[in-house]
Structures are given as structure tokens and as C-alpha cells.
Amino acid sequence: MDNGLIQITDLVKDYGEGEARTRVLKGINLDFECGEFTALIGASGSGKSTLLNLIGALDRATAGKVVIDGTDLSDLNDDELALFRNRTLGFIFQFHFLLPQFTVLENVLIPYLIYAGQVTPAMEKRAMELLDRVGLSHRRDNRANAISGGEQQRVAVARALINQPRIILADEPTGNLDTANTENVFNLLREMNGQYCTSMIMVTHDRELAQRGDRVVEISDGLVISDVLKDSSSEG
């Protein structure tokens, strides 16, 4: 996998200082391929969300490297990281983080607005196509706090896709949903993964859901203890 879209080498992350220093990641080595749907599993505190944050350029590593499509994140300053994050990555979290004062359509467009400064007719059309794809075009003018939790998470999926990112990082995207909405959101992610060939990395506690991806990586105590590709396996 030496030509992977994402290459992680000897990744270490510490929090705190002195005697209070805690090593959360202890030397992670992983590659992720284009178009792959990977589930990250592990107990609470195992380091999976920390790993996702480092891949997503939301935090900086203590040591080691994250290289995405040839770009070493450690070479970028804060402004460059923010631009790279907005152009290359899409994010979906357990809590949707929609802005309640804005409409559904406006929320979907926010990542593009941050990047471009103004919304073009072409991008508004793309946003509407995405809303249609997640089954919410009829909610376009509703305020974000006037729709259900399941609908809000589907808006978050559309928002994550607006800039056509190569990678979507999802941290417990169904963790706050009931069974029916969990199924809806997961199926939507899987379909988007196939339709747009977007690489998906999803943190989940749901092992059954994880098995429906292409690959399952398990983290325990800051280390990869299992890395299984569907129909084959590789040591992690």
C-alpha cells in the first residue's frame, strides 16, 4: 500500500505535560486507499478519535507523519492546514453542528462559502442536488433547528460533500441516532462512497455496522491490534 491516498507513519500523540503527560497514540502505521470505506473500532479511550483528528488536520501529532495525497501535514502552517482541510476533507460528527440560525441549504453551502467567499449558481445547484440525494430538497428553506435529528445528520452528510472532498472523516456519525436513522445514514454514506469514490474513514462503536465496510481497523491502547480487509486480511 505504498501508494495509498493517506500514509500514516510512526504516529504518536501525547496530551499534557510533565508527569501529567499521557501518550494516546503509540506509533501508528497505516495506509488508506482511494475509494476505501474503513471502519475504526475500539473501546472508549483507545485513541481512534484522536487518530481521526490527526488525519483531519484538526490537531497536530507529537511525532510521526500524516501524508495525504503527497502532502505532509506537518509541513503546513495553521492557515495552510485550514485551507487544506476545507478543500480536501469532509467531516461528519456524532452531533451534526449545524448552525440553527441558517436554513438547511445555507448549512450545506457553508464549507464552500468559507473557501470561496460567495456562492455561485453552480454551487447552489450542486447543494440542491446533494439535498435531493439525501432526500431533503423539500426542507431547503427550513431552519436547521426545525427538522428532526435524523434529518439534521443527513444535512451534515450533504454538507460534508459540498466541496467534493477526496476523503470524508466520520466520528460516530450514527452514535446519536435511533436504529432506523442509523440505517439510513450508514446506507447514505455507503452509497456516497460508491457514487463519488470518496474515501470514508468512520469511527464507530457498532461492530456490526463496522463489518459492512471494506475494512475494519481496531485500535486498543493507542496501537493497531487488527487490520482486516473484507475477504482478506493484513497484519496491522
N, C-alpha and C positions, 0 to 999 in steps of 0.2 A: 504493500500500500504506500510506496514511497512517493506516489504522485497524487496523494489524496488532496481533496479540497481543503481540509483542515488537518494540520500536523501539530501534535502536542508532544513536546519533548521534555522529559525530566521536570515536570511542572510541580512546583512547591508553592504553597500559600500558608503564611503564618499570620495570626492575628494577635494583637497585644505586644507588649514589650517586657524585657527582663524576665523575672520569674513568672510573670503572668502570660508569657508568650505561649500560644497554642499552635501546633502545626496541624492544619486541617487537611491539606493535601501533601503527600509524602513522596512525590516523584512519579507523576502520572505520565504514561506514554500511550498515546492513542492517535490513530488517523481516522478521518471520516471521509467517505467517498461522496462524489456528486450524486444527488438524487436519492441518497440512502435515508431511510426512516429508522432512526436509532432511539431506543428507549434506555434511559439511565435509571437504574433502580438501586435501592439500598436503604438502610434504616435511617431514621432522622439523625442528623449529625454526622453522617458518613462522609459528606463532602460533595455530594452530587450537585447541589445548588451552587456551591462555591465554584465548582468546575464550570458550570453553565455561565456564571457571571464572568469568569475569566475569558471564556470563549467569546462571550458577548461584549467584551471590552468595557464592562461596567465596573471592573476592578482590575488592579494590576497584580501580577504574580510577584512573589518574593524571589523566586528563581525559576529557571527553565523558560521555555518558549511556547507561544501560541502563534502559528503561522497560518494565515487564511489566504488562500489563493495567491501565495507567494509573498504576502505582506506580513512581516514580523511585527506583531502589535507592540512589542517593546521598543521599536524604533520610532513610534509615533508620539507626538506631544498630545496634550489633552484636547486641543482644538482639532487636531488631525484624527484623533480617536473618535471624537464625536461625529465628525463628517463620515468617517469610515463606517461607524455603527449605523448611521442613518441610511447610507447608500447600500450597504452590503447585507445587513441583518434585519430580521423582523423579530419582534418579541411578543409572546403571549404569556400572561401570568395567571396564577390562580384567581387573583382579583383583577378584574378587567382594566381598572384605572382609566375608564372613560371619563371625559370632562362633562359633568352633568349640565352645565350651562349651555353646551353646544348640542346641535342636532346630531342624529346618527350619521348623516352624510358628512357633516363637518368633522366629526371624530375620525372617520375613516381617512379623511384628507389631511389630517394634522401632520403626519410624518412627511408628506410631500411638501406641505406649506413651510415646514421648518427648513427643508432643504432648498426649495426654490423661491420662497418669499411670496409667491402668488399662485393661485390655482388657474390652470389653463382649461379651456373647454374639453380638451382631450383627456386631461386627468380627471375632470369631473365625470366624464363618460366612463372612464375606467373604474372610478369609485362606484358608480351606479351598476356597472357590470358585476363588480365584486359583491355588492349588496344583493343583487339578483342571485348570484351564485350561492350566497349563504341564506337565501330565502327571506331577505328583509328589505327589498326595494320599496315595499309598501310602507315601511317605517322611516323612510329617509328624512322626513321633516319632524319626527318625534324627538323630543329631548331625550338624552341618553338615560336620564333617571325615570323616564316614563315607560320603559319597556322592561320585560322580565329578565331575570338573571341569566337564563339560558340564551335569550336574545342578545343580551349585552356581551356575552362571551363570543357569540357568533360575529358581532360587530368587531370585536377585538381581533378575530381571525382575519376579517376583511382589511382592517387597519394594518395588520402585520404584513399584508401582501401588496399594499398600495405602491410601494417603491420597487416592486419586482425583485425582492431580495433573493440572493442565491441560497441563503440559509435562514431558517426560522428556528428560534430557540423558544421552547415552551416549558415553563416551570409549573408543574402541577396544573395544567390548563383545565382539567376536569375535576380538580380537587374540591371545588365548592359547588358542584352540580349534583342533581339527583341522577338516578340511573338512566332515565330516558334522555336527558340533556347530555349526560356523559357520552352516550352512544352517538348522539347527533354531532357533537363537537369532534369526537375522535374520528368518526367517519368523514367529516368535512376535512380534517387535517390530512387524512389518508388520501382523499380524492385530490386535494390541492397538491400534495406531494407528487402524485402521479401526473396530474394535468400540467403542472408548471415545472416539473423536475426540480422542485425546490428541496434541498436537503433539510430534513427535520431532525432535531435533537430534542427529545421530550423527557423531562424528569417526571417520574410518576411513582406512587406507592402501590399502584394497582398492577400486580404481577400478571394478571390475566390480560389486561389491556396491553401491557408491555410485550407480551408474546405475539401480538398481532402486528408488530412492526417487522422490519427486515433484520434487525439486530438488537440484541439485549446486552448492555454493558452493566455489570454490577460492581458497585463501589462499597467497600467496607473499611472504616477507619482510615480513610484517605488514600486507599490503594485500590487498583482494579483487581478484583478477585475472579472475575469471569467475563468473557467476551465471546458471545455466541452469535454467529451469523445463521440466519434461517437455512436449514438443510446442510449446514456445515458449521464448523467451529474453529476458532483460533485462540491460542492462549493469550491472555491479557496481562 
